[in-house]
Every structure is written in structure tokens, then in C-alpha cells.
Amino acid sequence: MPAQRISSMDEEGLRLAFEEAKKSYSEGGIPIGSVLLRPNASKPNGIEVLGSGHNERIQKSSATLHGEISALEDAGRLKPEVYRNSTIYTTLSPCSMCTGAILLYKIPRVVIGENKNFLGGEDLLRDRGVEVIVIGDKDCQELMARFIEEKPEEWNEDIGGE
């Protein structure tokens, strides 16, 4: 499959999501980061960061604070049209819960750093009309693989595994 071209907003979104993933890893958490962005000509680089976050299940002993959920929480309550004109960036393919949140708020576009370590709800998102772009980012893949090797129990708990 040929590499997909990504915009400067996509590059920045993935960079910010990866910074969040590294932050989680440095805190002893699962290295998944996410940001919610939208184009905004009045902002620097024409990009507005609506929310950012990382997986905090371990750090906060939370059942639901995955990266995407954390970014949505950080964004706070937004008008429907804001979600519908935004893109969510995540370092790893979204799980069922995060896929559901993306669909609930009708976020039309998802940019994923990698899906080799975990393949989430990409097909469901596509089936529901969401544009899904998988970058295949080496840094995202390596950081996630390192965590899975170091802490397989925490990883399996995060994805509802055995």
C-alpha cells in the first residue's frame, strides 16, 4: 500500500499525540497519546488544539482514561459543530470504547500513528463514514512495543485481554 500524504496539520497533530504518549510512558503509564484539533486561521499555524491527553489508567487507577477519552475530557463540553469540524489524532488504533466516543461525537476524521501493536475499531469507523488515516509511524510502534514487552499484564488489562 502506498504511503499516504499527510498535511502539516496532520504532522503537528501526530507530533503532539506522540509527546502525550511519551509523557504517559515517563509517568509509568501506557504510552498512548491523543489530541483533538481543528483548523483555525486565527491561531498560530492555522491549528487550534481543542484538547490533549494520554492514557492515565495506571496513573489515576481509572477504568476509562484511555488517550482519546483523556483528550476529549481535556477539550471539555463543545458544541456539536466543533466536533464535526475536528480531527482526532491518536498514537495507536482506537479501542472499542474510544471508537464509540469518536462515533458518538461524530468526529469525521481520525489519524492513527500505528496499528501494528493493536488493531482497534478502524473498520467500524470507516463503515460509519469516518475518514481513517493510518500513518505507520515507527516511533509510535517502537514505544508501544517496548511497553508491551515491559508490562504485558498492564497492556492486557488495558485492552480487556487475558
GUPAZA-466094 format. One record per residue (C-alpha): residue number from 1; x, y, z. Coordinates in steps of 0.1 Angstrom, whole numbers, padded with zeros to 4 digits. Layout:
<rs>
[NUM,[X,Y,Z]]
...
</rs>
This chain:
<rs>
[1,[0000,0000,0000]]
[2,[0015,0034,-0010]]
[3,[0023,0058,0018]]
[4,[-0005,0083,0024]]
[5,[0003,0120,0021]]
[6,[-0004,0139,0052]]
[7,[-0009,0177,0058]]
[8,[0012,0199,0080]]
[9,[-0018,0198,0105]]
[10,[-0016,0160,0105]]
[11,[0022,0161,0111]]
[12,[0016,0185,0140]]
[13,[-0013,0165,0154]]
[14,[0007,0133,0154]]
[15,[0037,0150,0169]]
[16,[0016,0164,0198]]
[17,[-0001,0130,0203]]
[18,[0033,0113,0205]]
[19,[0045,0139,0231]]
[20,[0015,0129,0251]]
[21,[0024,0092,0247]]
[22,[0059,0098,0259]]
[23,[0046,0117,0289]]
[24,[0024,0088,0299]]
[25,[0053,0064,0295]]
[26,[0076,0086,0317]]
[27,[0048,0085,0344]]
[28,[0048,0047,0343]]
[29,[0016,0046,0322]]
[30,[0006,0031,0289]]
[31,[0021,0052,0261]]
[32,[-0009,0062,0241]]
[33,[-0014,0099,0234]]
[34,[-0042,0118,0216]]
[35,[-0051,0153,0206]]
[36,[-0082,0169,0191]]
[37,[-0075,0196,0166]]
[38,[-0094,0218,0142]]
[39,[-0083,0243,0115]]
[40,[-0085,0279,0127]]
[41,[-0069,0306,0106]]
[42,[-0067,0330,0136]]
[43,[-0044,0306,0155]]
[44,[-0006,0300,0150]]
[45,[0000,0276,0122]]
[46,[-0038,0277,0114]]
[47,[-0044,0250,0140]]
[48,[-0064,0251,0172]]
[49,[-0057,0225,0199]]
[50,[-0091,0217,0214]]
[51,[-0079,0190,0238]]
[52,[-0049,0168,0245]]
[53,[-0043,0138,0268]]
[54,[-0028,0104,0273]]
[55,[-0037,0071,0287]]
[56,[-0039,0075,0325]]
[57,[-0055,0042,0336]]
[58,[-0024,0033,0357]]
[59,[-0016,0068,0370]]
[60,[-0051,0075,0381]]
[61,[-0063,0040,0387]]
[62,[-0090,0047,0362]]
[63,[-0111,0022,0342]]
[64,[-0117,0045,0313]]
[65,[-0090,0071,0309]]
[66,[-0076,0060,0275]]
[67,[-0057,0085,0254]]
[68,[-0086,0096,0232]]
[69,[-0110,0098,0262]]
[70,[-0084,0119,0281]]
[71,[-0081,0143,0251]]
[72,[-0119,0146,0249]]
[73,[-0121,0153,0286]]
[74,[-0095,0180,0283]]
[75,[-0115,0196,0254]]
[76,[-0145,0199,0277]]
[77,[-0180,0203,0266]]
[78,[-0181,0215,0230]]
[79,[-0208,0224,0206]]
[80,[-0217,0196,0181]]
[81,[-0204,0216,0151]]
[82,[-0169,0219,0168]]
[83,[-0166,0181,0170]]
[84,[-0179,0177,0134]]
[85,[-0151,0200,0121]]
[86,[-0122,0185,0140]]
[87,[-0097,0156,0137]]
[88,[-0086,0133,0165]]
[89,[-0051,0121,0164]]
[90,[-0040,0090,0183]]
[91,[-0007,0072,0185]]
[92,[-0025,0038,0185]]
[93,[-0056,0024,0168]]
[94,[-0086,0032,0189]]
[95,[-0102,0005,0210]]
[96,[-0140,-0002,0211]]
[97,[-0146,0024,0238]]
[98,[-0127,0052,0221]]
[99,[-0142,0042,0187]]
[100,[-0176,0046,0203]]
[101,[-0167,0081,0216]]
[102,[-0155,0092,0182]]
[103,[-0188,0080,0167]]
[104,[-0209,0095,0194]]
[105,[-0195,0130,0188]]
[106,[-0194,0125,0151]]
[107,[-0157,0133,0147]]
[108,[-0153,0129,0110]]
[109,[-0116,0122,0108]]
[110,[-0091,0100,0127]]
[111,[-0053,0100,0122]]
[112,[-0036,0070,0137]]
[113,[0001,0067,0144]]
[114,[0002,0029,0142]]
[115,[-0019,-0002,0142]]
[116,[0007,-0030,0143]]
[117,[0006,-0035,0181]]
[118,[-0032,-0032,0183]]
[119,[-0058,-0031,0156]]
[120,[-0089,-0014,0170]]
[121,[-0122,-0002,0155]]
[122,[-0109,0012,0123]]
[123,[-0133,-0009,0101]]
[124,[-0163,0002,0122]]
[125,[-0152,0039,0119]]
[126,[-0148,0035,0081]]
[127,[-0182,0017,0078]]
[128,[-0198,0047,0096]]
[129,[-0182,0072,0072]]
[130,[-0152,0084,0093]]
[131,[-0121,0091,0073]]
[132,[-0093,0069,0089]]
[133,[-0057,0075,0081]]
[134,[-0030,0052,0094]]
[135,[0005,0067,0093]]
[136,[0025,0036,0103]]
[137,[0048,0058,0125]]
[138,[0080,0040,0136]]
[139,[0084,0059,0168]]
[140,[0048,0052,0179]]
[141,[0053,0015,0170]]
[142,[0086,0012,0189]]
[143,[0074,0029,0221]]
[144,[0042,0008,0223]]
[145,[0061,-0024,0216]]
[146,[0086,-0015,0244]]
[147,[0058,-0010,0268]]
[148,[0040,-0042,0259]]
[149,[0073,-0062,0264]]
[150,[0080,-0045,0297]]
[151,[0044,-0046,0312]]
[152,[0023,-0073,0294]]
[153,[-0001,-0076,0323]]
[154,[-0010,-0039,0323]]
[155,[-0013,-0039,0285]]
[156,[-0037,-0069,0285]]
[157,[-0057,-0052,0312]]
[158,[-0060,-0020,0292]]
[159,[-0073,-0038,0261]]
[160,[-0096,-0061,0280]]
[161,[-0074,-0092,0274]]
[162,[-0065,-0121,0295]]
</rs>
